[in-house]
């Protein structure tokens, strides 16, 4: 019975970390699709022909950085939780 539970937990851990990392990869793909051209960032700023550095910083945070930080933080949380669960189960 203990072995089956351990195997079930191991499978659950694999599903959880895979789902978390898939979310990171999907976020990256979405950002590339929505905010790049030929692999280079294309910021969505004001209609000004030459955006200010502040416009670029705001666009970077809004379009890329905040989103990536969120999904990476979630994936890290999943990984830490799994590691903690494994330590307490041993």
C-alpha atoms as an extended CHARMM CRD file, in Angstrom:
* protein
*
        90  EXT
         1         1  UNK       CA              0.0000000000        0.0000000000        0.0000000000  PROA      1               0.0000000000
         2         2  UNK       CA              2.8210000000        2.4330000000        0.8450000000  PROA      2               0.0000000000
         3         3  UNK       CA              4.5330000000        1.7960000000       -2.4830000000  PROA      3               0.0000000000
         4         4  UNK       CA              1.3370000000        2.5340000000       -4.4290000000  PROA      4               0.0000000000
         5         5  UNK       CA              0.8810000000        5.8010000000       -2.5550000000  PROA      5               0.0000000000
         6         6  UNK       CA              4.5040000000        6.7860000000       -3.2180000000  PROA      6               0.0000000000
         7         7  UNK       CA              4.1070000000        5.9470000000       -6.9020000000  PROA      7               0.0000000000
         8         8  UNK       CA              0.8640000000        7.9410000000       -7.0480000000  PROA      8               0.0000000000
         9         9  UNK       CA              2.5420000000       10.9270000000       -5.3920000000  PROA      9               0.0000000000
        10        10  UNK       CA              5.4880000000       10.6980000000       -7.7860000000  PROA      10              0.0000000000
        11        11  UNK       CA              3.1230000000       10.7340000000      -10.7620000000  PROA      11              0.0000000000
        12        12  UNK       CA              1.2400000000       13.6880000000       -9.2720000000  PROA      12              0.0000000000
        13        13  UNK       CA              4.5160000000       15.5740000000       -8.7920000000  PROA      13              0.0000000000
        14        14  UNK       CA              5.4470000000       14.9550000000      -12.4230000000  PROA      14              0.0000000000
        15        15  UNK       CA              2.0660000000       16.2610000000      -13.5970000000  PROA      15              0.0000000000
        16        16  UNK       CA              2.3030000000       19.3560000000      -11.3910000000  PROA      16              0.0000000000
        17        17  UNK       CA              5.8220000000       20.3800000000      -12.4220000000  PROA      17              0.0000000000
        18        18  UNK       CA              5.1010000000       19.6260000000      -16.0800000000  PROA      18              0.0000000000
        19        19  UNK       CA              1.9550000000       21.7690000000      -15.9930000000  PROA      19              0.0000000000
        20        20  UNK       CA              3.8150000000       24.6130000000      -14.2690000000  PROA      20              0.0000000000
        21        21  UNK       CA              6.6270000000       24.5730000000      -16.8210000000  PROA      21              0.0000000000
        22        22  UNK       CA              4.1660000000       24.2990000000      -19.6980000000  PROA      22              0.0000000000
        23        23  UNK       CA              2.6090000000       27.5280000000      -18.4170000000  PROA      23              0.0000000000
        24        24  UNK       CA              6.0440000000       29.1930000000      -18.5120000000  PROA      24              0.0000000000
        25        25  UNK       CA              6.6840000000       27.9860000000      -22.0570000000  PROA      25              0.0000000000
        26        26  UNK       CA              3.2140000000       29.0710000000      -23.2170000000  PROA      26              0.0000000000
        27        27  UNK       CA              3.7180000000       32.5150000000      -21.6810000000  PROA      27              0.0000000000
        28        28  UNK       CA              7.0190000000       32.8300000000      -23.5410000000  PROA      28              0.0000000000
        29        29  UNK       CA              5.3790000000       31.7570000000      -26.7830000000  PROA      29              0.0000000000
        30        30  UNK       CA              2.5270000000       34.2270000000      -26.2910000000  PROA      30              0.0000000000
        31        31  UNK       CA              4.9420000000       37.0560000000      -25.5720000000  PROA      31              0.0000000000
        32        32  UNK       CA              6.9890000000       36.2370000000      -28.6610000000  PROA      32              0.0000000000
        33        33  UNK       CA              3.8320000000       36.0610000000      -30.7820000000  PROA      33              0.0000000000
        34        34  UNK       CA              2.3100000000       39.2560000000      -29.4110000000  PROA      34              0.0000000000
        35        35  UNK       CA              5.3710000000       41.4240000000      -28.7720000000  PROA      35              0.0000000000
        36        36  UNK       CA              8.1460000000       40.5490000000      -31.1800000000  PROA      36              0.0000000000
        37        37  UNK       CA              9.0870000000       40.6480000000      -34.8060000000  PROA      37              0.0000000000
        38        38  UNK       CA             11.6920000000       38.1960000000      -36.1090000000  PROA      38              0.0000000000
        39        39  UNK       CA             12.8870000000       37.4640000000      -32.6070000000  PROA      39              0.0000000000
        40        40  UNK       CA             13.2080000000       41.0720000000      -31.4800000000  PROA      40              0.0000000000
        41        41  UNK       CA             10.9950000000       42.8350000000      -28.9620000000  PROA      41              0.0000000000
        42        42  UNK       CA              8.5490000000       45.2890000000      -30.4800000000  PROA      42              0.0000000000
        43        43  UNK       CA              7.1980000000       47.3900000000      -27.6350000000  PROA      43              0.0000000000
        44        44  UNK       CA              3.6400000000       48.6240000000      -27.7390000000  PROA      44              0.0000000000
        45        45  UNK       CA              4.1390000000       52.1940000000      -26.6040000000  PROA      45              0.0000000000
        46        46  UNK       CA              2.4850000000       55.4770000000      -27.4070000000  PROA      46              0.0000000000
        47        47  UNK       CA              2.0220000000       56.5340000000      -31.0010000000  PROA      47              0.0000000000
        48        48  UNK       CA              5.1440000000       58.6930000000      -30.7410000000  PROA      48              0.0000000000
        49        49  UNK       CA              7.7240000000       57.7940000000      -33.4130000000  PROA      49              0.0000000000
        50        50  UNK       CA             10.4910000000       57.8280000000      -30.7940000000  PROA      50              0.0000000000
        51        51  UNK       CA              9.2760000000       56.5330000000      -27.4220000000  PROA      51              0.0000000000
        52        52  UNK       CA             10.9250000000       57.8230000000      -24.2860000000  PROA      52              0.0000000000
        53        53  UNK       CA             12.9360000000       55.5400000000      -22.0620000000  PROA      53              0.0000000000
        54        54  UNK       CA             10.0600000000       55.6520000000      -19.5630000000  PROA      54              0.0000000000
        55        55  UNK       CA              7.6140000000       54.5250000000      -22.2760000000  PROA      55              0.0000000000
        56        56  UNK       CA              9.9320000000       51.5980000000      -23.0510000000  PROA      56              0.0000000000
        57        57  UNK       CA             10.2950000000       50.6450000000      -19.3940000000  PROA      57              0.0000000000
        58        58  UNK       CA              6.5270000000       50.6990000000      -18.8860000000  PROA      58              0.0000000000
        59        59  UNK       CA              5.9710000000       48.6270000000      -22.0390000000  PROA      59              0.0000000000
        60        60  UNK       CA              8.6530000000       46.1330000000      -20.9910000000  PROA      60              0.0000000000
        61        61  UNK       CA              7.0420000000       45.6370000000      -17.5960000000  PROA      61              0.0000000000
        62        62  UNK       CA              3.5100000000       45.4960000000      -18.9380000000  PROA      62              0.0000000000
        63        63  UNK       CA              4.1370000000       43.2840000000      -21.9690000000  PROA      63              0.0000000000
        64        64  UNK       CA              6.9750000000       41.0030000000      -20.8720000000  PROA      64              0.0000000000
        65        65  UNK       CA              8.5810000000       41.2830000000      -17.4510000000  PROA      65              0.0000000000
        66        66  UNK       CA              5.5480000000       41.1880000000      -15.1480000000  PROA      66              0.0000000000
        67        67  UNK       CA              3.9990000000       38.3080000000      -17.0230000000  PROA      67              0.0000000000
        68        68  UNK       CA              7.1970000000       36.2570000000      -17.0100000000  PROA      68              0.0000000000
        69        69  UNK       CA              7.8390000000       36.9980000000      -13.3450000000  PROA      69              0.0000000000
        70        70  UNK       CA              4.3560000000       35.7620000000      -12.4750000000  PROA      70              0.0000000000
        71        71  UNK       CA              4.5740000000       32.4360000000      -14.3240000000  PROA      71              0.0000000000
        72        72  UNK       CA              8.1560000000       31.7850000000      -13.1840000000  PROA      72              0.0000000000
        73        73  UNK       CA              7.1800000000       32.5570000000       -9.5810000000  PROA      73              0.0000000000
        74        74  UNK       CA              4.2530000000       30.1220000000       -9.8500000000  PROA      74              0.0000000000
        75        75  UNK       CA              6.5180000000       27.4000000000      -11.2810000000  PROA      75              0.0000000000
        76        76  UNK       CA              9.0670000000       27.9910000000       -8.5040000000  PROA      76              0.0000000000
        77        77  UNK       CA              6.2970000000       27.7220000000       -5.9140000000  PROA      77              0.0000000000
        78        78  UNK       CA              5.2080000000       24.3790000000       -7.3580000000  PROA      78              0.0000000000
        79        79  UNK       CA              8.8030000000       23.1120000000       -7.3140000000  PROA      79              0.0000000000
        80        80  UNK       CA              9.4100000000       24.2690000000       -3.7180000000  PROA      80              0.0000000000
        81        81  UNK       CA              6.1210000000       22.7320000000       -2.5780000000  PROA      81              0.0000000000
        82        82  UNK       CA              6.9850000000       19.3990000000       -4.1750000000  PROA      82              0.0000000000
        83        83  UNK       CA             10.4490000000       19.4580000000       -2.6030000000  PROA      83              0.0000000000
        84        84  UNK       CA              8.9360000000       20.2630000000        0.7950000000  PROA      84              0.0000000000
        85        85  UNK       CA              6.3510000000       17.4840000000        0.4670000000  PROA      85              0.0000000000
        86        86  UNK       CA              9.0640000000       14.9860000000       -0.4590000000  PROA      86              0.0000000000
        87        87  UNK       CA             11.2260000000       15.9580000000        2.5340000000  PROA      87              0.0000000000
        88        88  UNK       CA              8.3580000000       15.6790000000        4.9950000000  PROA      88              0.0000000000
        89        89  UNK       CA              7.2480000000       12.3280000000        3.5270000000  PROA      89              0.0000000000
        90        90  UNK       CA             10.6630000000       10.7450000000        4.0650000000  PROA      90              0.0000000000
